[in-house]
């Protein structure tokens, strides 16, 4: 498999937004469940536990990362089934993410946005999100066959050139 990078960068007043999209032949409510219900997020990102209300922090287990670490993720906004905004802080800096869903005639577009303070490291970040979003698609449609080796380092140059 040779996935094609889809991410784009948009300059904003606060930095840069990295934006990737995926399309699902499913209603927004079903896609929303795939990105918010712990048993479904476990299939493509990792299970989570805690009170997932705005202003609260949940713990997510990153099952597709080495050693499957637990990670704190703050829920900044939750507007079912249209918008989920989360943030975290780790050794690489602040991560501010939004998932925006829009349904038209039973087809849902998911727009994934990472609000970047700097474009440093986008050559590693972009391929990682491509991988995770394709895992989401595969978990939703049952297609499988997603390997990180198909994304990195082959997509690195695309993101560095943005």
Order of alpha helices (4+ residues) and beta strands (2+ residues): beta-beta-alpha-alpha-beta-beta-beta-beta-beta-beta-alpha-alpha
